[in-house]
């Protein structure tokens, strides 16, 4: 039903400016009574970061930046939702237009620049729905004009850790000048140490909120070595692979390919899946990974799992495939499990990581 409605509405939605369409979608999900999706089959349940996910399919950060439509998104059938990126202080982001559809490529380019209503607005919304359930993560970012960006992450962790099921340290957005410099090993080590200390202080002796690191797909393998080294040494709870890319594959056909910003959607799939496999091999199962980038079907979702993902996220594909994609991916994964005669997904995590890292298969 959801897919059919989207099919009817899509031509009208795509006549709107991309950011305007995005805002209308958020507004609709925020005010409409949340749907009640059918219970997920036990085969799709995942244990990760000390949390139990009813299914591995999550909504990526960037969709609900200000935590306005969490329950509406969960009602679409997602196993978890990540809101943000959130900055300590409100900031408008980059000038419009700043998001562009690439319809021939089923891709999106955005240069939002971490537009955020700020930490306190998000904290208020998270607090108001705290008892409603559902797994909700918060993606953390730094203010563009901050004199100490590492301190921004610590401030966010201290304030939002008690209200979130997990926190993501986003040092991989390409749209805030200099932010990706924090992926360098020494800078990241300091940032993570301060973030974890603030998280632990906020826990007040209780169970600390899991902290994950989100990385770019454009890393060299030596840069990836450094980031994984920090993640393992500091005992973070997981990594998200990957954010958008600044690369522009030769295969792009849409006129908007010339726009600056981060590219997401179908063209990101191969690069993000290879860096996922490389990350899985380096992590050596010390913590779980979330695979993001170019998922637009059950087949691409399954490939992420084979590359090393315990959990999945997407967002851009819904621009072209609609919210019915959530159920489609879940049904396809369950079918794969049944065909293989396997009781749960985790036995397949990383099965083909070595081959994918070598570029032999995806």
DRENDO-1510 file (C-alpha; in Angstrom, 1 decimal, always signed):
<recs>
REC; n; res; u; v; w
REC; 1; UNK; +0.0; +0.0; +0.0 .
REC; 2; UNK; +2.8; +2.5; +0.9 .
REC; 3; UNK; +4.6; +1.7; -2.3 .
REC; 4; UNK; +1.5; +2.1; -4.4 .
REC; 5; UNK; +0.7; +5.5; -2.8 .
REC; 6; UNK; +4.3; +6.7; -3.4 .
REC; 7; UNK; +4.1; +5.6; -7.0 .
REC; 8; UNK; +1.1; +7.8; -7.5 .
REC; 9; UNK; +2.6; +10.8; -5.7 .
REC; 10; UNK; +6.1; +10.5; -7.0 .
REC; 11; UNK; +5.6; +12.6; -10.2 .
REC; 12; UNK; +4.2; +15.5; -8.1 .
REC; 13; UNK; +6.9; +15.1; -5.4 .
REC; 14; UNK; +9.7; +15.2; -8.0 .
REC; 15; UNK; +8.3; +18.5; -9.5 .
REC; 16; UNK; +9.2; +20.2; -6.2 .
REC; 17; UNK; +12.6; +21.4; -5.3 .
REC; 18; UNK; +14.4; +18.5; -3.6 .
REC; 19; UNK; +14.8; +20.2; -0.2 .
REC; 20; UNK; +11.1; +21.4; -0.2 .
REC; 21; UNK; +10.0; +17.8; -1.0 .
REC; 22; UNK; +12.2; +16.6; +1.9 .
REC; 23; UNK; +10.7; +19.1; +4.3 .
REC; 24; UNK; +7.1; +18.1; +3.3 .
REC; 25; UNK; +8.0; +14.5; +3.8 .
REC; 26; UNK; +9.3; +15.2; +7.3 .
REC; 27; UNK; +6.2; +17.2; +8.1 .
REC; 28; UNK; +3.8; +14.5; +6.9 .
REC; 29; UNK; +5.6; +11.8; +9.0 .
REC; 30; UNK; +5.6; +14.1; +12.0 .
REC; 31; UNK; +1.8; +14.7; +12.0 .
REC; 32; UNK; +0.4; +11.5; +10.6 .
REC; 33; UNK; -0.5; +8.7; +13.1 .
REC; 34; UNK; +2.4; +6.2; +13.0 .
REC; 35; UNK; +1.8; +3.0; +11.1 .
REC; 36; UNK; +2.0; -0.3; +12.8 .
REC; 37; UNK; +4.1; -2.6; +10.7 .
REC; 38; UNK; +3.8; -6.4; +11.0 .
REC; 39; UNK; +6.1; -8.1; +13.4 .
REC; 40; UNK; +9.5; -9.1; +11.9 .
REC; 41; UNK; +10.4; -12.7; +11.5 .
REC; 42; UNK; +12.9; -14.0; +14.2 .
REC; 43; UNK; +15.5; -14.7; +11.5 .
REC; 44; UNK; +16.0; -10.9; +11.1 .
REC; 45; UNK; +16.7; -10.1; +14.7 .
REC; 46; UNK; +20.2; -8.8; +15.4 .
REC; 47; UNK; +22.2; -8.3; +18.6 .
REC; 48; UNK; +24.7; -5.4; +18.4 .
REC; 49; UNK; +26.2; -2.8; +20.7 .
REC; 50; UNK; +24.4; -4.4; +23.6 .
REC; 51; UNK; +21.0; -3.7; +21.8 .
REC; 52; UNK; +18.5; -6.1; +20.3 .
REC; 53; UNK; +17.2; -5.0; +16.9 .
REC; 54; UNK; +14.0; -6.6; +15.6 .
REC; 55; UNK; +15.4; -6.2; +12.1 .
REC; 56; UNK; +18.7; -4.9; +10.7 .
REC; 57; UNK; +17.3; -2.2; +8.4 .
REC; 58; UNK; +17.8; +1.3; +9.7 .
REC; 59; UNK; +17.1; +4.9; +8.5 .
REC; 60; UNK; +20.4; +6.7; +7.9 .
REC; 61; UNK; +21.2; +10.1; +9.4 .
REC; 62; UNK; +20.5; +13.1; +7.3 .
REC; 63; UNK; +16.8; +12.3; +6.8 .
REC; 64; UNK; +15.4; +13.5; +10.1 .
REC; 65; UNK; +18.0; +16.0; +11.1 .
REC; 66; UNK; +16.1; +17.5; +14.0 .
REC; 67; UNK; +14.3; +14.4; +15.5 .
REC; 68; UNK; +10.9; +15.6; +14.3 .
REC; 69; UNK; +9.5; +12.4; +12.8 .
REC; 70; UNK; +11.0; +9.5; +14.7 .
REC; 71; UNK; +7.8; +7.6; +15.3 .
REC; 72; UNK; +6.6; +8.1; +11.8 .
REC; 73; UNK; +9.8; +6.7; +10.5 .
REC; 74; UNK; +9.8; +3.7; +12.8 .
REC; 75; UNK; +6.2; +3.1; +11.6 .
REC; 76; UNK; +7.5; +2.4; +8.1 .
REC; 77; UNK; +9.1; -0.8; +9.5 .
REC; 78; UNK; +12.7; +0.4; +10.2 .
REC; 79; UNK; +14.5; -1.6; +12.9 .
REC; 80; UNK; +16.1; +1.6; +14.1 .
REC; 81; UNK; +16.4; +5.3; +13.2 .
REC; 82; UNK; +19.4; +7.6; +13.4 .
REC; 83; UNK; +18.6; +11.3; +13.6 .
REC; 84; UNK; +20.9; +14.3; +13.0 .
REC; 85; UNK; +23.6; +15.4; +12.4 .
REC; 86; UNK; +23.1; +17.6; +15.4 .
REC; 87; UNK; +25.4; +20.5; +16.3 .
REC; 88; UNK; +25.7; +22.0; +19.8 .
REC; 89; UNK; +24.4; +25.4; +18.6 .
REC; 90; UNK; +21.8; +26.0; +15.9 .
REC; 91; UNK; +23.3; +26.8; +12.5 .
REC; 92; UNK; +21.6; +27.3; +9.1 .
REC; 93; UNK; +24.0; +25.3; +7.0 .
REC; 94; UNK; +25.0; +26.3; +3.5 .
REC; 95; UNK; +23.0; +28.5; +1.2 .
REC; 96; UNK; +20.2; +27.1; -1.0 .
REC; 97; UNK; +19.9; +25.3; -3.3 .
REC; 98; UNK; +22.0; +22.6; -1.6 .
REC; 99; UNK; +20.4; +19.3; -2.5 .
REC; 100; UNK; +20.0; +17.9; -6.0 .
REC; 101; UNK; +18.4; +14.8; -7.5 .
REC; 102; UNK; +20.3; +12.8; -10.1 .
REC; 103; UNK; +17.3; +10.8; -11.5 .
REC; 104; UNK; +19.2; +9.0; -14.3 .
REC; 105; UNK; +21.7; +7.7; -11.7 .
REC; 106; UNK; +19.2; +7.2; -8.8 .
REC; 107; UNK; +21.5; +9.4; -6.8 .
REC; 108; UNK; +21.5; +12.6; -4.7 .
REC; 109; UNK; +24.1; +15.3; -4.1 .
REC; 110; UNK; +23.8; +17.4; -1.0 .
REC; 111; UNK; +25.8; +20.1; +0.5 .
REC; 112; UNK; +23.5; +20.9; +3.5 .
REC; 113; UNK; +26.5; +21.7; +5.7 .
REC; 114; UNK; +25.0; +20.3; +8.9 .
REC; 115; UNK; +22.0; +22.5; +9.1 .
REC; 116; UNK; +20.7; +21.9; +12.6 .
REC; 117; UNK; +18.2; +23.4; +15.1 .
REC; 118; UNK; +20.8; +22.6; +17.7 .
REC; 119; UNK; +21.3; +20.3; +20.6 .
REC; 120; UNK; +18.7; +21.6; +22.9 .
REC; 121; UNK; +15.9; +21.4; +20.4 .
REC; 122; UNK; +16.8; +17.8; +19.6 .
REC; 123; UNK; +17.2; +16.9; +23.3 .
REC; 124; UNK; +13.7; +18.2; +24.0 .
REC; 125; UNK; +12.1; +16.1; +21.3 .
REC; 126; UNK; +14.0; +13.0; +22.3 .
REC; 127; UNK; +13.0; +13.5; +25.9 .
REC; 128; UNK; +9.3; +14.0; +25.0 .
REC; 129; UNK; +9.1; +10.6; +23.2 .
REC; 130; UNK; +11.5; +8.6; +25.5 .
REC; 131; UNK; +8.9; +6.1; +26.7 .
REC; 132; UNK; +7.6; +5.3; +23.2 .
REC; 133; UNK; +10.3; +2.7; +22.5 .
REC; 134; UNK; +12.2; +2.0; +19.3 .
REC; 135; UNK; +15.9; +2.2; +18.9 .
REC; 136; UNK; +17.0; +5.7; +18.1 .
REC; 137; UNK; +20.6; +6.9; +17.5 .
REC; 138; UNK; +21.9; +10.4; +17.3 .
REC; 139; UNK; +24.5; +11.6; +14.8 .
REC; 140; UNK; +26.8; +14.2; +16.3 .
REC; 141; UNK; +28.5; +17.0; +14.3 .
REC; 142; UNK; +30.5; +20.1; +15.1 .
REC; 143; UNK; +29.5; +23.7; +14.5 .
REC; 144; UNK; +31.1; +25.3; +11.5 .
REC; 145; UNK; +32.6; +28.2; +13.4 .
REC; 146; UNK; +33.6; +26.3; +16.5 .
REC; 147; UNK; +37.0; +27.1; +17.9 .
REC; 148; UNK; +37.3; +23.6; +19.3 .
REC; 149; UNK; +35.4; +21.0; +17.3 .
REC; 150; UNK; +36.5; +18.1; +19.5 .
REC; 151; UNK; +34.9; +19.9; +22.4 .
REC; 152; UNK; +31.7; +20.1; +20.4 .
REC; 153; UNK; +31.4; +16.3; +20.3 .
REC; 154; UNK; +32.1; +16.0; +24.0 .
REC; 155; UNK; +29.4; +18.6; +24.8 .
REC; 156; UNK; +26.9; +16.7; +22.6 .
REC; 157; UNK; +27.8; +13.3; +24.1 .
REC; 158; UNK; +27.3; +14.6; +27.6 .
REC; 159; UNK; +23.9; +16.1; +26.8 .
REC; 160; UNK; +22.4; +13.5; +24.5 .
REC; 161; UNK; +23.8; +10.2; +25.7 .
REC; 162; UNK; +21.1; +9.8; +28.3 .
REC; 163; UNK; +18.4; +10.3; +25.7 .
REC; 164; UNK; +19.8; +8.1; +22.9 .
REC; 165; UNK; +20.3; +4.4; +22.3 .
REC; 166; UNK; +23.6; +5.1; +20.5 .
REC; 167; UNK; +25.7; +8.0; +19.4 .
REC; 168; UNK; +27.6; +8.4; +16.2 .
REC; 169; UNK; +30.7; +10.6; +15.9 .
REC; 170; UNK; +30.4; +12.1; +12.4 .
REC; 171; UNK; +33.8; +13.2; +11.3 .
REC; 172; UNK; +33.1; +12.3; +7.6 .
REC; 173; UNK; +30.6; +14.9; +6.3 .
REC; 174; UNK; +32.2; +16.5; +3.3 .
REC; 175; UNK; +30.1; +19.7; +3.6 .
REC; 176; UNK; +31.7; +21.4; +6.6 .
REC; 177; UNK; +35.2; +22.7; +5.7 .
REC; 178; UNK; +37.9; +20.9; +7.6 .
REC; 179; UNK; +35.7; +18.4; +9.3 .
REC; 180; UNK; +37.2; +15.4; +7.6 .
REC; 181; UNK; +40.6; +16.5; +9.0 .
REC; 182; UNK; +39.3; +15.0; +12.3 .
REC; 183; UNK; +39.6; +11.6; +10.6 .
REC; 184; UNK; +43.4; +11.8; +11.0 .
REC; 185; UNK; +44.7; +9.4; +13.6 .
REC; 186; UNK; +46.0; +11.8; +16.2 .
REC; 187; UNK; +43.0; +14.2; +15.9 .
REC; 188; UNK; +40.5; +11.4; +16.0 .
REC; 189; UNK; +42.2; +9.8; +19.1 .
REC; 190; UNK; +41.8; +13.1; +21.0 .
REC; 191; UNK; +38.3; +13.6; +19.9 .
REC; 192; UNK; +37.2; +10.0; +20.8 .
REC; 193; UNK; +38.9; +10.2; +24.2 .
REC; 194; UNK; +37.0; +13.4; +25.1 .
REC; 195; UNK; +33.7; +12.1; +23.7 .
REC; 196; UNK; +33.9; +8.8; +25.6 .
REC; 197; UNK; +34.8; +10.6; +28.8 .
REC; 198; UNK; +31.8; +12.9; +28.5 .
REC; 199; UNK; +29.6; +9.9; +27.6 .
REC; 200; UNK; +30.9; +8.0; +30.7 .
REC; 201; UNK; +30.3; +11.0; +33.0 .
REC; 202; UNK; +26.7; +11.3; +31.7 .
REC; 203; UNK; +26.1; +7.6; +32.5 .
REC; 204; UNK; +26.7; +8.4; +36.2 .
REC; 205; UNK; +27.8; +4.8; +36.9 .
REC; 206; UNK; +25.1; +3.2; +34.8 .
REC; 207; UNK; +25.4; +1.5; +31.4 .
REC; 208; UNK; +27.2; +3.8; +29.0 .
REC; 209; UNK; +25.5; +4.7; +25.7 .
REC; 210; UNK; +27.3; +3.0; +22.7 .
REC; 211; UNK; +29.5; +5.3; +20.6 .
REC; 212; UNK; +30.1; +4.6; +16.9 .
REC; 213; UNK; +32.4; +6.4; +14.4 .
REC; 214; UNK; +31.1; +7.2; +10.9 .
REC; 215; UNK; +33.8; +7.2; +8.2 .
REC; 216; UNK; +34.1; +8.4; +4.6 .
REC; 217; UNK; +34.3; +6.1; +1.6 .
REC; 218; UNK; +37.2; +8.2; +0.2 .
REC; 219; UNK; +39.8; +7.1; +2.8 .
REC; 220; UNK; +43.1; +5.6; +1.6 .
REC; 221; UNK; +43.9; +2.2; +3.2 .
REC; 222; UNK; +46.6; +3.8; +5.4 .
REC; 223; UNK; +44.0; +6.4; +6.6 .
REC; 224; UNK; +41.6; +3.6; +7.3 .
REC; 225; UNK; +44.3; +1.7; +9.3 .
REC; 226; UNK; +44.7; +4.7; +11.5 .
REC; 227; UNK; +41.0; +5.2; +12.2 .
REC; 228; UNK; +40.5; +1.5; +13.0 .
REC; 229; UNK; +43.5; +1.6; +15.2 .
REC; 230; UNK; +41.9; +4.4; +17.2 .
REC; 231; UNK; +38.5; +2.7; +17.3 .
REC; 232; UNK; +40.0; -0.5; +18.6 .
REC; 233; UNK; +42.4; +1.2; +21.1 .
REC; 234; UNK; +39.7; +3.4; +22.5 .
REC; 235; UNK; +37.2; +0.5; +22.5 .
REC; 236; UNK; +34.4; +2.2; +20.6 .
REC; 237; UNK; +31.3; +0.2; +20.1 .
REC; 238; UNK; +31.1; +0.2; +16.4 .
REC; 239; UNK; +31.7; +1.9; +13.1 .
REC; 240; UNK; +29.3; +3.1; +10.3 .
REC; 241; UNK; +30.7; +2.7; +6.8 .
REC; 242; UNK; +30.2; +5.0; +5.0 .
REC; 243; UNK; +29.2; +8.6; +4.5 .
REC; 244; UNK; +28.7; +10.3; +1.2 .
REC; 245; UNK; +31.6; +10.6; -1.3 .
REC; 246; UNK; +33.2; +13.6; -2.9 .
REC; 247; UNK; +34.1; +11.4; -5.9 .
REC; 248; UNK; +32.2; +11.6; -9.2 .
REC; 249; UNK; +32.2; +8.2; -11.0 .
REC; 250; UNK; +32.5; +8.4; -14.8 .
REC; 251; UNK; +29.2; +6.6; -15.0 .
REC; 252; UNK; +27.2; +9.6; -13.9 .
REC; 253; UNK; +24.7; +10.8; -16.5 .
REC; 254; UNK; +22.5; +13.4; -14.8 .
REC; 255; UNK; +23.1; +17.1; -15.4 .
REC; 256; UNK; +23.4; +17.7; -11.7 .
REC; 257; UNK; +26.6; +15.7; -11.5 .
REC; 258; UNK; +28.5; +19.0; -11.7 .
REC; 259; UNK; +27.2; +20.2; -8.3 .
REC; 260; UNK; +29.5; +20.1; -5.3 .
REC; 261; UNK; +28.7; +18.2; -2.2 .
REC; 262; UNK; +28.4; +14.6; -1.1 .
REC; 263; UNK; +27.1; +12.0; -3.5 .
REC; 264; UNK; +24.8; +9.3; -2.2 .
REC; 265; UNK; +22.6; +6.6; -3.7 .
REC; 266; UNK; +23.3; +3.9; -6.3 .
REC; 267; UNK; +26.7; +5.2; -7.6 .
REC; 268; UNK; +28.1; +5.0; -4.0 .
REC; 269; UNK; +27.4; +1.3; -3.6 .
REC; 270; UNK; +30.6; -0.3; -5.0 .
REC; 271; UNK; +33.1; +2.1; -3.3 .
REC; 272; UNK; +31.2; +2.0; +0.1 .
REC; 273; UNK; +30.9; -1.7; +0.0 .
REC; 274; UNK; +34.6; -2.2; -0.7 .
REC; 275; UNK; +35.7; +0.1; +2.2 .
REC; 276; UNK; +33.2; -1.8; +4.4 .
REC; 277; UNK; +34.9; -5.0; +3.6 .
REC; 278; UNK; +38.3; -3.5; +4.2 .
REC; 279; UNK; +37.1; -2.2; +7.6 .
REC; 280; UNK; +35.6; -5.6; +8.5 .
REC; 281; UNK; +39.0; -7.3; +7.9 .
REC; 282; UNK; +40.8; -4.7; +10.0 .
REC; 283; UNK; +38.3; -4.7; +12.9 .
REC; 284; UNK; +38.6; -8.5; +13.3 .
REC; 285; UNK; +35.1; -8.8; +14.9 .
REC; 286; UNK; +36.1; -6.6; +17.8 .
REC; 287; UNK; +32.8; -4.7; +17.3 .
REC; 288; UNK; +29.9; -4.6; +14.7 .
REC; 289; UNK; +29.7; -2.5; +11.6 .
REC; 290; UNK; +26.7; -0.7; +10.0 .
REC; 291; UNK; +26.8; -0.8; +6.2 .
REC; 292; UNK; +25.5; +2.3; +4.4 .
REC; 293; UNK; +25.8; +3.5; +0.8 .
REC; 294; UNK; +23.8; +2.5; -2.3 .
REC; 295; UNK; +21.4; +0.0; -0.8 .
REC; 296; UNK; +18.4; +0.0; -3.0 .
REC; 297; UNK; +17.2; -3.7; -2.9 .
REC; 298; UNK; +17.4; -6.9; -0.9 .
REC; 299; UNK; +20.3; -8.0; -3.1 .
REC; 300; UNK; +22.4; -4.9; -2.3 .
REC; 301; UNK; +21.5; -5.2; +1.4 .
REC; 302; UNK; +22.6; -8.8; +1.4 .
REC; 303; UNK; +25.9; -7.8; -0.3 .
REC; 304; UNK; +26.6; -5.4; +2.6 .
REC; 305; UNK; +26.1; -8.2; +5.1 .
REC; 306; UNK; +28.5; -10.4; +3.1 .
REC; 307; UNK; +31.0; -7.6; +3.1 .
REC; 308; UNK; +30.8; -7.3; +6.9 .
REC; 309; UNK; +27.8; -5.3; +8.0 .
REC; 310; UNK; +25.7; -6.5; +11.0 .
REC; 311; UNK; +23.2; -3.7; +10.4 .
REC; 312; UNK; +22.2; -1.6; +7.5 .
REC; 313; UNK; +21.1; +1.9; +6.7 .
REC; 314; UNK; +19.7; +3.7; +3.7 .
REC; 315; UNK; +18.0; +7.0; +2.9 .
REC; 316; UNK; +18.7; +8.2; -0.7 .
REC; 317; UNK; +17.1; +5.2; -2.4 .
REC; 318; UNK; +13.7; +6.1; -0.9 .
REC; 319; UNK; +13.8; +9.3; -3.0 .
REC; 320; UNK; +13.4; +7.0; -6.0 .
REC; 321; UNK; +12.0; +3.8; -4.7 .
REC; 322; UNK; +9.7; +5.1; -1.9 .
REC; 323; UNK; +9.2; +3.9; +1.7 .
REC; 324; UNK; +8.0; +0.5; +0.5 .
REC; 325; UNK; +11.6; -0.3; +0.0 .
REC; 326; UNK; +11.9; -1.0; +3.8 .
REC; 327; UNK; +9.5; -3.9; +3.6 .
REC; 328; UNK; +11.0; -5.1; +0.3 .
REC; 329; UNK; +14.5; -5.3; +1.8 .
REC; 330; UNK; +13.2; -7.2; +4.8 .
REC; 331; UNK; +11.2; -9.7; +2.8 .
REC; 332; UNK; +14.2; -10.3; +0.5 .
REC; 333; UNK; +16.6; -10.9; +3.4 .
REC; 334; UNK; +14.2; -13.3; +5.1 .
REC; 335; UNK; +13.8; -15.2; +1.8 .
REC; 336; UNK; +17.6; -15.4; +1.5 .
REC; 337; UNK; +17.8; -16.9; +5.0 .
REC; 338; UNK; +15.1; -19.4; +4.2 .
REC; 339; UNK; +16.8; -20.5; +0.9 .
REC; 340; UNK; +20.1; -20.9; +2.7 .
REC; 341; UNK; +18.5; -22.8; +5.6 .
REC; 342; UNK; +20.1; -20.5; +8.1 .
REC; 343; UNK; +18.5; -19.4; +11.4 .
REC; 344; UNK; +19.9; -15.9; +11.6 .
REC; 345; UNK; +21.7; -13.3; +9.6 .
REC; 346; UNK; +24.8; -13.0; +11.7 .
REC; 347; UNK; +26.3; -16.2; +10.4 .
REC; 348; UNK; +26.7; -14.5; +7.0 .
REC; 349; UNK; +28.3; -11.3; +8.2 .
REC; 350; UNK; +31.7; -10.9; +6.5 .
REC; 351; UNK; +31.4; -14.2; +4.6 .
REC; 352; UNK; +32.8; -12.6; +1.4 .
REC; 353; UNK; +34.8; -9.7; +2.9 .
REC; 354; UNK; +38.1; -10.9; +1.6 .
REC; 355; UNK; +36.9; -11.3; -2.0 .
REC; 356; UNK; +35.0; -8.0; -2.0 .
REC; 357; UNK; +38.1; -6.2; -0.6 .
REC; 358; UNK; +40.1; -7.7; -3.5 .
REC; 359; UNK; +37.6; -6.4; -5.9 .
REC; 360; UNK; +36.6; -9.9; -7.1 .
REC; 361; UNK; +32.9; -9.7; -6.3 .
REC; 362; UNK; +30.2; -7.7; -4.7 .
</recs>
